[in-house]
Amino acid sequence: MRVDMRAKAEASVRACVRAGPKTYERHRDLPRLVPAFAFQADAPPRSAIVSQLTRKLRAERRRGRAGHWSYDLNRHIALWQALLAERRR
């Protein structure tokens, strides 16, 4: 019984994480993830966005592996989803 619930919970989380890139909106989500782009009037080039998201994701992974107090799993997932969405554009 307990194993079945765990499998269902993992499947549910996996489905939610995979659905994230479909709901990503650059103008809404990007300024929260990469504050440097919040105040730019014109849209930055996609290559700059992808490189910035990649750097932020690497830094978040490093914090997670190190067990740092500032690591945030939700931010890690959001960065990953945003990076996937930007790469698909």
ABEGO torsion letter per residue (X at the ends): XAAAAAAAAAAAAAAAAAAAAAABBAAAAAAAABAAAAABABBBBAAAAAAAAAAAAAAAAAAAAAGBAABBAAAAAAAAAAAAAAAAX
